[in-house]
Amino acid sequence: MSVPRSRAARVAPAALVSGALLSVSALSYVVTVLAARVLTPASYGELAALLGVLLVGIVPATGLQTATALRLGGRPPARAAHEVPRLHATALATALAAGLTGLVVLAPVVALLRLPDATAAAWMVAVLVPHTLAGAYDGVLQGTGRHGRLAAVVVAFGSLKTLGALAGLLLGRTPSAALAGMAAGCAAGAAVSWLCAGRPGVSRGLREPARAAVRAAGALLGLVLLVNLDVLLARHHLPADLAGEYAVGAVFAKVAYWLPQGVGVVVLPRLADAAARRRELPRALAVVGGSGALLTVATAALGPAALPLVGGDAYGSALGGWAWVFTACGALFALAQLLLYSGIAAADRVAAAAVWVAVALECVGVEALAATGRLSVLSAVGTAAGAGLLLVSVGLLRMRAAAPDPEADAAVAATAVSGGPVAVPAPPAPRPR
């Protein structure tokens, strides 16, 4: 009976955190839908593009969370408590670096996205600092096994972030006002996270934790870029009204991408072991793929009414009944993410390299379409879906080609007999925001 209890002890915390992530993701769509109705199509396209840049900018937060959880995981409480101040100091330095880097790239971002001024982009930079700190506090809670408190912090931060954005949007009715409110909400959320993490102090010795955070962030940056690249490219190449329509269509892609996130959170710890990975990954892919297929069929059934349902009557004229392509694209990205997590767990460098190849190919494809005058809302999302399909295909081929690991199988068998743990290094599930 001890084995079932052990399995339940592993699954229940992951399920709790997964529920928190899904709740926060649902809250973010409230902002998206309201912004699409409050702002003009051109202004909504501006906000959506900046939020896409923000998702790239908070990759250091995910890297910090991953590195912090890895460093604290499995350590005795006294040893973990000794490490937390160093990790907190690393988080403060990383947050400062993220803010300064944001200021440096402010002008290029304004030019790339053809923004009317730098105000909204400056508020986006203000969001980065507390967001980065919150990632480290999440890693402290995750690494020390306080999953219930981690779930509460995830919900608290996401709620304050959303409420701030909604308040700014309703009061100012501009992208700048929405991001200013979001920055205030994130600052409050970071303060709550710091309190819940035990109000950690600071100490010296940042080099090793900083290197670990950089390595973790580097493995995740390519996927974040791929998932959000299409909105940025659409904003850059398409006219403002079509970029706004693309941004509304991307809501369907994000729903299909985020809805099955809980599967990855629950399954990822099992993927660290080769035998469990061969057993669990196909099941997880089936669940994620089935979810994406159902959402794609549902979107196709809505036909031309899909985009107006989310953004209002101002949207849908260019895309017509093809909104389901966005949903299929998001489903492919969800499968690609799960396969990438498997590659990370297996220390497969090809998996990370494949993501960057997909990013490059999507950029080349969109640029070629724009240069030949064939770029449209549909061709842009079709290119993104093609990049996702390529990445999924590579991941499936790597999964099929992976040779069985007799040593890992023997370790699993020994653990089942002895009841002791197997020390298999694996990254925790990065927390998407």
C-alpha positions as CSV (number, residue, x, y, z in Angstrom):
1,M,0.0,0.0,0.0
2,S,3.0,2.3,0.4
3,V,3.5,2.6,-3.4
4,P,0.0,3.9,-4.1
5,R,0.3,6.4,-1.3
6,S,3.7,7.5,-2.7
7,R,2.2,8.0,-6.1
8,A,-0.7,10.0,-4.7
9,A,1.8,12.1,-2.8
10,R,3.5,13.0,-6.0
11,V,0.5,13.5,-8.2
12,A,-1.7,15.5,-5.8
13,P,0.7,18.5,-5.4
14,A,1.3,18.6,-9.1
15,A,-2.5,18.6,-9.7
16,L,-2.9,21.4,-7.2
17,V,-0.4,23.6,-8.9
18,S,-1.8,22.7,-12.3
19,G,-5.2,23.9,-11.2
20,A,-3.7,27.1,-10.0
21,L,-1.9,27.6,-13.4
22,L,-5.1,27.0,-15.3
23,S,-7.0,29.4,-13.1
24,V,-4.4,32.1,-13.8
25,S,-4.4,31.4,-17.5
26,A,-8.2,31.8,-17.5
27,L,-7.9,35.1,-15.8
28,S,-5.4,36.3,-18.4
29,Y,-8.0,35.8,-21.1
30,V,-10.4,38.1,-19.3
31,V,-7.9,40.9,-20.0
32,T,-7.5,39.7,-23.6
33,V,-11.2,39.6,-24.3
34,L,-12.0,42.9,-22.6
35,A,-9.1,44.6,-24.3
36,A,-10.3,43.4,-27.7
37,R,-13.7,45.1,-27.0
38,V,-12.5,48.3,-25.3
39,L,-9.5,49.1,-27.6
40,T,-9.6,49.9,-31.3
41,P,-8.1,47.1,-33.5
42,A,-4.9,49.1,-34.0
43,S,-4.5,49.7,-30.2
44,Y,-5.4,46.1,-29.4
45,G,-2.7,44.9,-31.9
46,E,-0.2,47.1,-30.1
47,L,-1.1,45.7,-26.7
48,A,-1.0,42.1,-27.9
49,A,2.4,42.6,-29.5
50,L,3.8,44.1,-26.3
51,L,2.4,41.2,-24.3
52,G,4.1,38.9,-26.7
53,V,7.4,40.7,-26.0
54,L,6.7,40.5,-22.3
55,L,6.4,36.7,-22.5
56,V,9.8,36.6,-23.9
57,G,11.1,39.0,-21.3
58,I,10.0,36.9,-18.4
59,V,12.0,33.9,-19.5
60,P,14.6,34.8,-16.9
61,A,11.9,34.4,-14.3
62,T,11.2,30.9,-15.5
63,G,14.9,30.1,-15.5
64,L,15.2,31.4,-12.0
65,Q,12.3,29.3,-10.8
66,T,13.7,26.2,-12.4
67,A,17.3,26.7,-11.1
68,T,16.1,27.6,-7.6
69,A,13.8,24.6,-7.4
70,L,16.6,22.3,-8.6
71,R,19.1,23.7,-6.1
72,L,16.8,23.4,-3.2
73,G,15.1,20.1,-4.1
74,G,16.0,17.1,-1.9
75,R,18.2,19.2,0.5
76,P,17.6,19.0,4.2
77,P,15.7,21.9,5.6
78,A,18.7,23.5,7.3
79,R,20.8,23.2,4.1
80,A,18.0,24.7,2.0
81,A,17.5,27.5,4.4
82,H,21.2,28.4,4.1
83,E,20.9,28.5,0.3
84,V,17.8,30.6,0.1
85,P,19.6,34.0,0.8
86,R,22.1,33.4,-2.0
87,L,19.3,32.5,-4.4
88,H,17.4,35.6,-3.3
89,A,20.4,37.8,-4.0
90,T,20.7,36.2,-7.4
91,A,17.0,36.9,-8.0
92,L,17.5,40.6,-7.1
93,A,20.5,40.9,-9.4
94,T,18.7,39.1,-12.3
95,A,15.6,41.4,-11.9
96,L,17.8,44.5,-12.0
97,A,19.6,43.1,-15.1
98,A,16.2,42.4,-16.7
99,G,15.0,45.9,-16.1
100,L,18.2,47.5,-17.4
101,T,18.2,45.2,-20.5
102,G,14.6,46.2,-21.1
103,L,15.6,49.9,-21.1
104,V,18.4,49.2,-23.6
105,V,16.1,47.5,-26.1
106,L,13.3,49.9,-25.6
107,A,14.0,51.9,-28.8
108,P,14.4,48.9,-31.0
109,V,11.2,47.4,-29.7
110,V,9.3,50.6,-30.5
111,A,10.7,50.6,-34.0
112,L,10.1,46.9,-34.6
113,L,6.5,47.1,-33.5
114,R,5.9,50.5,-35.1
115,L,4.5,51.9,-31.8
116,P,3.3,55.5,-31.7
117,D,5.5,56.2,-28.7
118,A,7.6,54.5,-26.0
119,T,5.2,54.9,-23.1
120,A,3.5,51.5,-23.4
121,A,6.9,49.8,-23.9
122,A,8.4,51.5,-20.9
123,W,5.5,50.2,-18.7
124,M,6.2,46.8,-20.1
125,V,9.8,47.0,-18.8
126,A,8.4,48.0,-15.4
127,V,6.4,44.7,-15.4
128,L,9.6,42.7,-15.9
129,V,11.3,43.5,-12.6
130,P,8.6,42.2,-10.1
131,H,7.8,39.3,-12.5
132,T,11.4,38.1,-12.4
133,L,11.4,38.3,-8.6
134,A,8.2,36.3,-8.4
135,G,9.7,33.5,-10.4
136,A,12.5,33.1,-7.8
137,Y,10.0,33.0,-4.9
138,D,8.0,30.4,-6.7
139,G,11.2,28.3,-7.1
140,V,11.9,28.6,-3.3
141,L,8.4,27.2,-2.6
142,Q,8.6,24.6,-5.2
143,G,12.1,23.4,-4.3
144,T,11.2,23.2,-0.6
145,G,8.1,21.2,-1.3
146,R,5.5,23.7,-0.1
147,H,3.2,23.0,-3.0
148,G,0.0,24.3,-1.3
149,R,1.6,27.6,-0.6
150,L,3.0,27.7,-4.1
151,A,-0.5,27.2,-5.6
152,A,-1.8,30.0,-3.4
153,V,1.1,32.3,-4.5
154,V,0.5,31.5,-8.2
155,V,-3.2,32.5,-7.9
156,A,-2.4,35.6,-5.8
157,F,0.2,36.9,-8.2
158,G,-1.9,36.2,-11.3
159,S,-5.0,37.7,-9.7
160,L,-3.2,40.9,-8.7
161,K,-1.6,41.2,-12.1
162,T,-5.0,40.7,-13.9
163,L,-6.8,43.1,-11.6
164,G,-4.2,45.8,-12.1
165,A,-4.4,45.4,-15.9
166,L,-8.2,45.5,-15.9
167,A,-8.2,48.6,-13.7
168,G,-5.7,50.4,-16.0
169,L,-7.6,49.3,-19.1
170,L,-11.0,50.5,-17.9
171,L,-9.7,53.7,-16.4
172,G,-7.3,54.7,-19.2
173,R,-8.6,52.7,-22.2
174,T,-5.1,52.7,-23.8
175,P,-2.3,50.0,-24.0
176,S,-0.1,52.2,-21.8
177,A,-2.8,52.4,-19.0
178,A,-3.3,48.6,-19.1
179,L,0.4,47.9,-18.8
180,A,0.8,50.5,-16.0
181,G,-1.9,48.8,-14.0
182,M,-0.3,45.5,-14.7
183,A,3.0,46.7,-13.4
184,A,1.4,47.9,-10.1
185,G,-0.4,44.5,-9.8
186,C,2.9,42.6,-10.3
187,A,4.7,44.7,-7.7
188,A,2.0,43.9,-5.2
189,G,2.1,40.2,-6.2
190,A,5.9,40.0,-5.8
191,A,5.6,41.5,-2.3
192,V,3.0,38.8,-1.4
193,S,5.3,36.1,-2.9
194,W,8.2,37.3,-0.9
195,L,6.1,37.1,2.3
196,C,4.9,33.6,1.5
197,A,8.4,32.4,0.7
198,G,9.5,33.3,4.2
199,R,10.8,36.8,3.7
200,P,14.2,35.7,2.6
201,G,17.3,37.9,3.0
202,V,20.4,38.1,0.9
203,S,24.0,36.8,1.1
204,R,27.0,36.6,-1.1
205,G,28.0,33.9,-3.7
206,L,25.9,34.6,-6.7
207,R,28.1,33.2,-9.5
208,E,27.0,29.5,-9.4
209,P,23.3,30.1,-8.9
210,A,23.4,32.7,-11.7
211,R,25.0,30.3,-14.1
212,A,22.4,27.7,-13.3
213,A,19.6,30.2,-14.0
214,V,21.1,31.2,-17.3
215,R,21.4,27.6,-18.4
216,A,17.8,26.9,-17.5
217,A,16.5,30.0,-19.2
218,G,18.4,29.2,-22.4
219,A,16.7,25.9,-22.7
220,L,13.3,27.6,-22.5
221,L,13.8,30.7,-24.5
222,G,13.4,29.1,-27.9
223,L,10.0,27.7,-27.1
224,V,8.7,31.0,-25.7
225,L,9.9,32.7,-28.8
226,L,8.2,30.1,-31.1
227,V,4.9,30.3,-29.3
228,N,4.7,34.1,-29.4
229,L,6.7,34.9,-32.6
230,D,3.7,34.8,-35.0
231,V,1.9,37.7,-33.2
232,L,5.0,39.8,-33.3
233,L,5.7,39.1,-37.0
234,A,2.1,39.9,-37.8
235,R,2.3,43.2,-36.0
236,H,5.4,44.1,-37.9
237,H,4.3,43.1,-41.4
238,L,0.6,43.4,-41.6
239,P,-1.5,46.6,-41.6
240,A,-2.7,47.6,-38.1
241,D,-6.3,46.4,-38.6
242,L,-5.2,43.0,-39.9
243,A,-2.6,42.7,-37.1
244,G,-5.4,43.3,-34.6
245,E,-7.5,40.6,-36.2
246,Y,-4.5,38.3,-36.1
247,A,-4.1,39.0,-32.3
248,V,-7.8,38.1,-31.7
249,G,-7.3,34.8,-33.7
250,A,-4.2,34.1,-31.6
251,V,-6.5,33.9,-28.5
252,F,-7.7,30.5,-29.9
253,A,-4.1,29.4,-30.3
254,K,-3.3,30.4,-26.7
255,V,-6.4,28.5,-25.3
256,A,-5.4,25.3,-27.1
257,Y,-1.8,25.8,-25.9
258,W,-2.5,26.5,-22.2
259,L,-5.5,24.3,-21.6
260,P,-3.5,21.0,-21.3
261,Q,-0.6,22.5,-19.3
262,G,-1.5,20.5,-16.3
263,V,-0.6,17.3,-18.1
264,G,3.0,18.4,-18.5
265,V,3.2,19.5,-14.8
266,V,2.0,16.2,-13.6
267,V,4.0,14.0,-16.0
268,L,7.3,15.8,-16.1
269,P,8.8,14.3,-12.9
270,R,8.1,10.9,-14.3
271,L,9.9,11.7,-17.6
272,A,13.2,11.9,-15.7
273,D,13.4,8.1,-15.7
274,A,14.0,6.5,-19.1
275,A,11.6,3.6,-18.4
276,A,8.8,5.8,-17.1
277,R,9.4,8.2,-20.0
278,R,8.8,5.5,-22.5
279,R,5.6,4.5,-20.7
280,E,4.2,7.9,-19.8
281,L,5.1,10.1,-22.7
282,P,2.8,8.4,-25.3
283,R,-0.1,8.6,-22.8
284,A,0.5,12.3,-22.1
285,L,0.8,13.0,-25.9
286,A,-2.5,11.3,-26.5
287,V,-4.2,13.4,-23.8
288,V,-2.7,16.7,-25.1
289,G,-3.3,15.7,-28.7
290,G,-6.9,14.7,-28.0
291,S,-7.6,18.0,-26.2
292,G,-6.2,20.0,-29.2
293,A,-8.2,17.9,-31.7
294,L,-11.5,18.6,-29.8
295,L,-10.8,22.3,-29.5
296,T,-9.9,22.5,-33.2
297,V,-13.2,20.7,-34.2
298,A,-15.2,23.0,-31.9
299,T,-13.6,26.1,-33.4
300,A,-14.2,24.8,-36.9
301,A,-17.9,24.3,-36.0
302,L,-18.2,27.9,-35.1
303,G,-17.1,28.9,-38.6
304,P,-17.1,32.7,-39.3
305,A,-18.7,33.4,-35.9
306,A,-15.5,32.3,-34.1
307,L,-13.6,35.6,-34.1
308,P,-16.6,37.9,-33.5
309,L,-17.4,35.7,-30.5
310,V,-14.1,36.8,-28.9
311,G,-13.4,40.2,-30.3
312,G,-16.8,41.5,-31.4
313,D,-18.2,42.5,-34.8
314,A,-15.1,44.4,-35.8
315,Y,-13.2,41.1,-36.4
316,G,-13.5,38.2,-38.8
317,S,-13.7,39.8,-42.2
318,A,-10.2,38.8,-43.2
319,L,-10.1,35.3,-41.7
320,G,-13.6,34.2,-42.3
321,G,-14.2,30.6,-41.1
322,W,-10.5,29.7,-40.8
323,A,-10.1,30.5,-37.1
324,W,-9.6,26.8,-36.5
325,V,-6.1,27.0,-38.0
326,F,-5.1,29.1,-35.0
327,T,-6.5,26.5,-32.6
328,A,-4.6,23.7,-34.5
329,C,-1.4,25.8,-34.3
330,G,-1.8,26.1,-30.5
331,A,-2.4,22.4,-30.2
332,L,0.8,21.7,-32.1
333,F,2.7,24.0,-29.8
334,A,1.3,22.2,-26.7
335,L,2.5,18.9,-28.1
336,A,5.9,20.4,-29.0
337,Q,6.2,21.7,-25.4
338,L,5.6,18.3,-23.9
339,L,8.1,16.7,-26.3
340,L,10.7,19.4,-25.4
341,Y,10.2,18.7,-21.7
342,S,10.9,15.1,-22.4
343,G,14.1,16.1,-24.3
344,I,15.2,18.3,-21.3
345,A,14.6,15.4,-18.9
346,A,16.7,13.1,-21.2
347,A,19.4,15.8,-21.6
348,D,18.8,15.7,-25.3
349,R,20.5,18.7,-26.9
350,V,18.9,18.1,-30.2
351,A,15.5,18.9,-28.7
352,A,16.6,22.4,-27.8
353,A,18.4,22.9,-31.1
354,A,15.2,21.9,-33.0
355,V,13.2,24.7,-31.3
356,W,15.7,27.3,-32.5
357,V,15.6,25.8,-36.0
358,A,11.8,26.1,-36.0
359,V,12.1,29.7,-34.9
360,A,14.5,30.5,-37.7
361,L,12.4,28.8,-40.3
362,E,9.2,30.6,-39.3
363,C,11.0,34.0,-39.6
364,V,12.4,33.1,-43.0
365,G,8.9,31.9,-44.1
366,V,7.1,35.0,-43.1
367,E,9.8,37.3,-44.5
368,A,9.5,35.4,-47.8
369,L,5.7,35.8,-47.9
370,A,6.0,39.5,-47.1
371,A,8.6,40.1,-49.8
372,T,6.4,38.4,-52.4
373,G,3.2,40.1,-51.3
374,R,1.5,36.9,-50.3
375,L,1.5,37.5,-46.5
376,S,-2.0,37.5,-45.0
377,V,-3.6,36.6,-41.7
378,L,-4.1,33.0,-42.9
379,S,-0.7,32.5,-44.5
380,A,1.0,33.9,-41.4
381,V,-0.7,31.5,-39.0
382,G,-0.2,28.7,-41.5
383,T,3.6,29.3,-41.3
384,A,3.5,29.2,-37.5
385,A,1.5,26.0,-37.6
386,G,4.1,24.5,-40.0
387,A,6.9,25.4,-37.6
388,G,5.0,23.7,-34.8
389,L,4.4,20.6,-37.0
390,L,8.0,20.4,-37.8
391,L,9.0,20.6,-34.1
392,V,6.5,17.9,-33.2
393,S,7.7,15.6,-36.0
394,V,11.3,16.0,-34.8
395,G,10.3,15.3,-31.2
396,L,8.4,12.2,-32.2
397,L,11.3,10.9,-34.2
398,R,13.7,11.5,-31.3
399,M,11.2,9.7,-29.0
400,R,11.1,6.7,-31.3
401,A,14.8,6.6,-31.9
402,A,15.6,6.8,-28.1
403,A,17.2,3.5,-27.2
404,P,16.1,1.7,-24.0
405,D,18.2,2.4,-21.0
406,P,18.9,-0.9,-19.1
407,E,20.5,0.9,-16.2
408,A,17.5,3.2,-15.6
409,D,15.1,0.2,-15.9
410,A,17.2,-1.7,-13.3
411,A,17.2,1.4,-11.0
412,V,13.4,1.5,-11.3
413,A,13.1,-2.2,-10.5
414,A,15.5,-1.8,-7.5
415,T,13.4,1.1,-6.2
416,A,10.2,-0.8,-6.5
417,V,11.7,-3.6,-4.4
418,S,13.5,-1.5,-1.8
419,G,11.0,1.4,-1.6
420,G,13.9,3.9,-1.7
421,P,14.1,6.9,-4.0
422,V,16.1,7.0,-7.2
423,A,18.2,10.1,-7.5
424,V,17.5,11.2,-11.1
425,P,18.3,14.8,-11.9
426,A,15.4,16.5,-13.7
427,P,14.1,20.1,-14.0
428,P,10.9,21.0,-12.4
429,A,8.0,22.2,-14.6
430,P,8.6,25.8,-15.6
431,R,5.7,28.0,-14.6
432,P,4.2,29.8,-17.7
433,R,2.4,33.0,-17.0
